[in-house]
Amino acid sequence: MDLRSNISKCLDPTSSLPTDVRFLFKVEGGNTKEIKAHKLILAIASDVFKRQLFGSLKEGEDIDIEDASQDVFLAMINYIYNKQNEWTKYDLRYLSSLYYLAEKYDILELREKILTFIPEQKVSDENVLDVVILAEENIVHQPLSEALYDAGASFLKKKFNNKLDTAIDFFAETEATEVNGLVLMKMMARMKLQSNQKLPQTPNCKNCNQNSCLNGEAVTRDNFLTGAIVTDKNNSNNGATYSYNLVQVVGPNNQVKLNMKKMGMEKNGYIG
């Protein structure tokens, strides 16, 4: 059995390894829930835990958690213990709360994992505004905020599809509040940025080295390219045309004289 599998079993009720720290959570009705863990395992995963648990914390002292719910905190503990988390069931607000804990306790791998799941979350007409408001609420956690804004912008960019009326209808149906105006302005800027970043580049023609192929155009001094294949339409045999590789320009200013090679034979000609 490998080390990770052993660690994942340390919190099982059947484990013979006793826990030595307790985290407490106040819930409705004045009740308290708890999460038990092992100081050493938490300290290995997080320098923040190491300073807290092996610093000023007294032996047997419990730790009150007031900035996270018991279920989100447990998801972080499960990750540390290599226990399976059902990531697909978490919504974006839940993932944002978990990201906050991962940043608070400086668990880089957990932060990165959360960011990979954000693009997979469903964004719809009903929740897109909530998503970008959540992005603004987490503006101090820049990678998280950027990922949330990107999720919202990607959805709206696809929804609008360069249709102005669709965009106007969406904005007209949105309540005119300060925060809505702020996030929607940021969304428009982000959609523009995404368009610029993802705009496909037209590949150059391998023959004429132009974005717009010059096939069928006359060869001129301006578009001449050494080594390009051209067709001599003036030298036909029973209606057939022949292709030559361009070698050099040797003609006068008002006319392009080309030395062309065909199958090892040189041919001189003028193409206007």
The 8 nearest C-alpha neighbors of each residue, nearest first, counted from 0:
[[1, 4, 2, 5, 3, 6, 8, 7],
 [2, 0, 4, 3, 5, 6, 7, 8],
 [1, 3, 5, 4, 6, 0, 7, 81],
 [4, 2, 6, 5, 1, 7, 81, 80],
 [3, 5, 7, 2, 6, 1, 0, 8],
 [4, 6, 2, 3, 8, 7, 1, 9],
 [7, 5, 3, 9, 8, 4, 80, 2],
 [6, 8, 80, 4, 81, 82, 5, 9],
 [7, 9, 11, 6, 5, 10, 4, 14],
 [8, 10, 6, 14, 11, 7, 16, 5],
 [11, 9, 8, 12, 14, 7, 36, 18],
 [10, 12, 8, 14, 13, 9, 7, 15],
 [13, 11, 14, 10, 9, 15, 8, 16],
 [12, 14, 11, 15, 10, 8, 9, 16],
 [15, 13, 11, 16, 12, 9, 10, 8],
 [14, 16, 17, 13, 9, 12, 11, 10],
 [15, 17, 14, 9, 18, 10, 37, 13],
 [18, 16, 15, 19, 14, 37, 9, 36],
 [19, 17, 37, 36, 20, 35, 16, 38],
 [18, 20, 37, 38, 36, 17, 21, 59],
 [21, 19, 36, 35, 37, 18, 38, 61],
 [20, 22, 35, 61, 34, 62, 23, 33],
 [21, 23, 62, 34, 33, 63, 61, 35],
 [22, 24, 33, 63, 32, 64, 62, 21],
 [25, 23, 32, 31, 64, 69, 33, 63],
 [24, 26, 31, 30, 32, 29, 23, 27],
 [27, 25, 30, 31, 29, 24, 28, 32],
 [26, 28, 29, 30, 25, 31, 24, 32],
 [27, 29, 30, 26, 25, 31, 32, 24],
 [28, 30, 27, 26, 25, 31, 24, 32],
 [31, 29, 26, 28, 25, 27, 32, 24],
 [30, 32, 25, 24, 26, 23, 33, 29],
 [33, 31, 24, 23, 25, 30, 26, 69],
 [34, 32, 23, 22, 24, 21, 35, 31],
 [33, 35, 22, 21, 23, 36, 73, 32],
 [36, 34, 21, 20, 18, 22, 33, 37],
 [35, 37, 18, 20, 19, 21, 38, 34],
 [38, 36, 18, 19, 40, 39, 20, 41],
 [37, 39, 41, 40, 42, 20, 52, 19],
 [38, 40, 42, 41, 37, 43, 49, 52],
 [41, 39, 43, 42, 37, 38, 44, 80],
 [40, 42, 44, 38, 43, 39, 48, 45],
 [43, 41, 49, 39, 48, 45, 44, 40],
 [42, 44, 40, 41, 45, 39, 46, 49],
 [45, 43, 41, 42, 40, 79, 46, 106],
 [46, 44, 42, 48, 47, 43, 104, 106],
 [45, 47, 49, 48, 42, 50, 44, 105],
 [48, 46, 45, 104, 50, 49, 51, 105],
 [47, 49, 51, 42, 45, 46, 50, 52],
 [50, 48, 42, 46, 47, 52, 51, 53],
 [51, 49, 54, 47, 48, 53, 52, 46],
 [50, 52, 48, 54, 49, 53, 47, 56],
 [53, 51, 49, 56, 54, 48, 50, 38],
 [54, 52, 50, 49, 51, 56, 55, 38],
 [55, 53, 50, 51, 52, 56, 49, 57],
 [54, 56, 57, 51, 53, 52, 50, 58],
 [57, 55, 52, 54, 51, 60, 58, 53],
 [56, 58, 60, 59, 55, 54, 52, 61],
 [57, 59, 60, 56, 19, 20, 61, 52],
 [58, 60, 57, 61, 20, 19, 56, 21],
 [61, 59, 57, 58, 56, 62, 20, 21],
 [60, 62, 21, 22, 59, 20, 63, 23],
 [63, 61, 22, 23, 21, 64, 60, 20],
 [64, 62, 23, 22, 24, 65, 61, 25],
 [63, 65, 24, 23, 66, 62, 67, 22],
 [64, 66, 67, 63, 24, 68, 25, 23],
 [65, 67, 64, 68, 100, 96, 63, 24],
 [68, 66, 65, 72, 64, 69, 71, 96],
 [69, 67, 71, 70, 72, 24, 66, 65],
 [68, 70, 72, 71, 73, 24, 67, 32],
 [69, 71, 73, 72, 68, 74, 67, 75],
 [72, 70, 74, 73, 68, 69, 97, 67],
 [71, 73, 69, 75, 74, 70, 68, 67],
 [72, 74, 76, 70, 75, 71, 77, 69],
 [73, 75, 77, 71, 72, 76, 78, 70],
 [76, 74, 78, 72, 73, 77, 79, 71],
 [77, 75, 73, 79, 78, 74, 80, 72],
 [78, 76, 82, 80, 74, 75, 79, 73],
 [77, 79, 81, 75, 76, 80, 82, 74],
 [80, 78, 76, 77, 81, 75, 44, 41],
 [81, 79, 7, 77, 78, 82, 6, 76],
 [82, 80, 78, 7, 79, 77, 3, 83],
 [81, 83, 77, 7, 80, 78, 84, 79],
 [82, 84, 81, 85, 77, 78, 7, 86],
 [85, 83, 86, 82, 74, 77, 78, 87],
 [86, 84, 87, 88, 83, 89, 74, 82],
 [85, 87, 88, 84, 89, 116, 113, 94],
 [86, 88, 89, 85, 90, 116, 120, 119],
 [87, 89, 86, 85, 90, 84, 93, 120],
 [90, 88, 87, 86, 93, 94, 91, 85],
 [91, 89, 93, 92, 94, 88, 120, 87],
 [90, 92, 94, 93, 95, 89, 117, 120],
 [93, 91, 95, 94, 90, 96, 133, 89],
 [92, 94, 96, 90, 95, 91, 89, 97],
 [95, 93, 97, 91, 96, 92, 98, 90],
 [94, 96, 98, 92, 97, 93, 91, 99],
 [97, 95, 99, 93, 98, 94, 92, 100],
 [96, 98, 94, 100, 99, 95, 71, 101],
 [99, 97, 101, 95, 100, 96, 110, 94],
 [98, 100, 96, 102, 97, 101, 103, 95],
 [101, 99, 103, 97, 102, 98, 104, 96],
 [102, 100, 98, 106, 104, 99, 103, 105],
 [101, 103, 105, 99, 100, 104, 98, 106],
 [104, 102, 100, 105, 101, 99, 47, 106],
 [105, 103, 47, 101, 102, 106, 100, 45],
 [104, 106, 102, 103, 101, 107, 45, 47],
 [107, 105, 101, 109, 108, 104, 45, 102],
 [106, 108, 110, 109, 105, 111, 101, 102],
 [109, 107, 111, 110, 106, 112, 101, 113],
 [108, 110, 112, 111, 107, 106, 101, 113],
 [111, 109, 107, 113, 112, 108, 98, 101],
 [110, 112, 114, 108, 109, 113, 107, 115],
 [113, 111, 109, 115, 114, 110, 108, 116],
 [112, 114, 110, 116, 115, 111, 109, 94],
 [113, 115, 111, 117, 116, 112, 110, 143],
 [116, 114, 112, 113, 117, 111, 118, 119],
 [117, 115, 113, 119, 114, 118, 112, 120],
 [116, 118, 119, 114, 120, 115, 113, 146],
 [119, 117, 120, 116, 150, 115, 146, 114],
 [120, 118, 116, 117, 121, 115, 87, 150],
 [119, 121, 117, 118, 122, 116, 91, 90],
 [120, 122, 119, 123, 118, 90, 126, 117],
 [121, 123, 127, 126, 120, 154, 151, 124],
 [124, 122, 125, 126, 127, 121, 154, 151],
 [125, 123, 127, 126, 122, 128, 155, 154],
 [124, 126, 123, 127, 128, 122, 129, 130],
 [125, 127, 129, 123, 128, 124, 122, 130],
 [128, 126, 130, 129, 123, 122, 151, 124],
 [129, 127, 130, 131, 126, 132, 125, 179],
 [128, 130, 126, 132, 127, 131, 133, 125],
 [131, 129, 127, 133, 128, 132, 126, 134],
 [130, 132, 134, 133, 128, 148, 129, 151],
 [133, 131, 135, 129, 134, 130, 128, 136],
 [132, 134, 136, 130, 131, 135, 129, 137],
 [135, 133, 144, 131, 147, 137, 132, 136],
 [134, 136, 138, 132, 137, 133, 131, 144],
 [135, 137, 133, 134, 138, 132, 144, 139],
 [138, 136, 134, 135, 140, 139, 144, 133],
 [137, 139, 135, 144, 140, 141, 136, 134],
 [140, 138, 137, 141, 144, 136, 135, 143],
 [141, 139, 138, 137, 143, 142, 144, 99],
 [140, 142, 144, 143, 139, 138, 145, 137],
 [143, 141, 145, 144, 140, 146, 114, 138],
 [142, 144, 146, 141, 145, 140, 147, 114],
 [145, 143, 134, 141, 147, 138, 137, 146],
 [144, 146, 148, 142, 143, 147, 141, 149],
 [145, 147, 149, 143, 144, 148, 142, 150],
 [148, 146, 150, 134, 144, 149, 145, 143],
 [147, 149, 145, 151, 150, 131, 146, 134],
 [150, 148, 152, 146, 147, 151, 153, 145],
 [151, 149, 147, 153, 148, 152, 118, 146],
 [152, 150, 148, 154, 149, 153, 127, 131],
 [151, 153, 149, 155, 190, 154, 150, 186],
 [154, 152, 156, 150, 151, 155, 149, 157],
 [153, 155, 151, 157, 152, 156, 158, 150],
 [156, 154, 158, 152, 157, 153, 159, 151],
 [155, 157, 153, 159, 158, 154, 152, 160],
 [156, 158, 160, 154, 155, 159, 153, 152],
 [157, 159, 155, 156, 160, 154, 165, 166],
 [158, 160, 162, 156, 161, 165, 157, 166],
 [159, 161, 157, 162, 158, 156, 155, 165],
 [160, 162, 159, 163, 156, 166, 157, 165],
 [163, 161, 159, 160, 165, 164, 166, 158],
 [162, 164, 166, 165, 167, 161, 159, 160],
 [165, 163, 167, 166, 162, 168, 159, 169],
 [164, 166, 168, 163, 167, 162, 159, 169],
 [165, 167, 163, 169, 164, 168, 159, 170],
 [168, 166, 164, 170, 169, 165, 171, 163],
 [169, 167, 171, 165, 166, 170, 164, 172],
 [170, 168, 166, 172, 167, 171, 165, 173],
 [169, 171, 173, 167, 172, 168, 166, 174],
 [172, 170, 168, 169, 173, 167, 174, 166],
 [171, 173, 169, 170, 168, 174, 167, 175],
 [174, 172, 170, 171, 175, 169, 179, 128],
 [175, 173, 176, 172, 179, 171, 170, 180],
 [174, 176, 173, 179, 180, 177, 178, 171],
 [177, 175, 179, 178, 174, 180, 181, 173],
 [176, 178, 180, 179, 181, 175, 182, 174],
 [177, 179, 181, 180, 176, 182, 132, 183],
 [180, 178, 176, 182, 181, 177, 183, 175],
 [179, 181, 177, 183, 178, 182, 176, 184],
 [182, 180, 178, 184, 179, 183, 177, 185],
 [181, 183, 185, 179, 184, 180, 186, 131],
 [184, 182, 186, 180, 185, 181, 179, 187],
 [185, 183, 187, 186, 181, 182, 180, 188],
 [184, 186, 182, 188, 183, 187, 189, 181],
 [187, 185, 183, 189, 184, 188, 152, 182],
 [186, 188, 190, 184, 189, 185, 183, 191],
 [189, 187, 185, 191, 186, 190, 192, 184],
 [188, 190, 192, 186, 191, 187, 193, 185],
 [191, 189, 193, 187, 192, 152, 188, 156],
 [190, 192, 194, 188, 189, 193, 187, 195],
 [193, 191, 189, 195, 190, 194, 196, 188],
 [192, 194, 190, 196, 195, 191, 197, 189],
 [195, 193, 191, 197, 192, 196, 198, 190],
 [196, 194, 192, 193, 198, 197, 191, 190],
 [195, 197, 193, 194, 198, 192, 199, 191],
 [196, 198, 194, 195, 193, 199, 192, 200],
 [197, 199, 195, 194, 196, 200, 193, 201],
 [200, 198, 197, 201, 196, 202, 195, 194],
 [199, 201, 202, 198, 197, 210, 203, 196],
 [200, 202, 210, 199, 203, 211, 204, 198],
 [203, 201, 200, 210, 204, 209, 205, 211],
 [202, 204, 210, 209, 208, 205, 201, 211],
 [203, 205, 208, 209, 206, 207, 212, 210],
 [204, 206, 208, 203, 207, 209, 202, 227],
 [205, 207, 227, 204, 208, 228, 226, 209],
 [206, 208, 209, 204, 227, 205, 213, 224],
 [209, 207, 204, 203, 205, 206, 210, 212],
 [208, 210, 203, 211, 204, 207, 212, 213],
 [211, 209, 203, 201, 202, 212, 204, 208],
 [212, 210, 209, 213, 204, 203, 201, 208],
 [211, 213, 214, 209, 204, 210, 207, 203],
 [214, 212, 216, 215, 211, 207, 209, 217],
 [213, 215, 216, 212, 207, 217, 229, 211],
 [214, 216, 213, 217, 230, 212, 218, 229],
 [217, 215, 213, 214, 218, 219, 212, 222],
 [216, 218, 219, 215, 271, 270, 213, 214],
 [217, 219, 223, 222, 216, 270, 220, 271],
 [220, 218, 221, 222, 223, 255, 217, 271],
 [219, 221, 223, 222, 255, 218, 248, 254],
 [222, 220, 219, 223, 218, 224, 255, 248],
 [221, 223, 219, 220, 224, 218, 207, 213],
 [222, 224, 220, 221, 219, 218, 225, 248],
 [225, 223, 227, 226, 222, 207, 245, 208],
 [226, 224, 245, 246, 227, 247, 223, 244],
 [225, 227, 245, 244, 246, 224, 228, 206],
 [226, 228, 206, 245, 244, 225, 224, 207],
 [227, 229, 244, 243, 242, 245, 226, 206],
 [230, 228, 242, 243, 244, 227, 231, 245],
 [229, 231, 242, 241, 232, 243, 240, 228],
 [230, 232, 233, 241, 234, 242, 240, 229],
 [231, 233, 234, 240, 230, 235, 241, 239],
 [234, 232, 231, 235, 240, 230, 241, 270],
 [235, 233, 232, 231, 240, 236, 241, 239],
 [236, 234, 240, 239, 238, 233, 232, 237],
 [235, 237, 239, 238, 234, 240, 241, 233],
 [238, 236, 239, 235, 240, 234, 241, 232],
 [237, 239, 236, 235, 240, 234, 232, 233],
 [240, 238, 236, 235, 237, 241, 234, 232],
 [241, 239, 235, 232, 231, 230, 238, 234],
 [240, 242, 230, 231, 243, 239, 235, 234],
 [243, 241, 230, 229, 231, 228, 240, 244],
 [242, 244, 261, 229, 228, 260, 259, 230],
 [243, 245, 228, 226, 227, 260, 259, 246],
 [246, 244, 226, 259, 225, 227, 247, 243],
 [245, 247, 225, 258, 259, 226, 244, 257],
 [248, 246, 258, 257, 245, 225, 249, 259],
 [247, 249, 257, 256, 250, 255, 258, 246],
 [250, 248, 256, 257, 247, 251, 255, 258],
 [249, 251, 256, 255, 254, 248, 252, 257],
 [252, 250, 254, 253, 255, 249, 256, 248],
 [253, 251, 254, 250, 255, 220, 249, 256],
 [252, 254, 251, 255, 271, 250, 220, 219],
 [253, 255, 271, 251, 252, 250, 256, 270],
 [256, 254, 250, 270, 269, 271, 220, 219],
 [255, 257, 250, 269, 249, 268, 248, 270],
 [258, 256, 248, 268, 259, 267, 269, 247],
 [257, 259, 267, 246, 247, 266, 245, 268],
 [260, 258, 245, 266, 246, 243, 265, 244],
 [259, 261, 265, 264, 243, 244, 266, 263],
 [260, 262, 243, 264, 263, 265, 259, 244],
 [261, 263, 264, 260, 243, 265, 244, 242],
 [262, 264, 261, 260, 265, 259, 266, 243],
 [265, 263, 261, 260, 262, 266, 259, 243],
 [266, 264, 260, 259, 261, 263, 267, 258],
 [265, 267, 259, 260, 258, 268, 264, 261],
 [268, 266, 258, 257, 259, 265, 269, 256],
 [267, 269, 257, 256, 266, 270, 258, 259],
 [268, 270, 256, 255, 257, 271, 254, 267],
 [271, 269, 255, 256, 218, 268, 254, 257],
 [270, 254, 255, 269, 219, 218, 217, 253]]
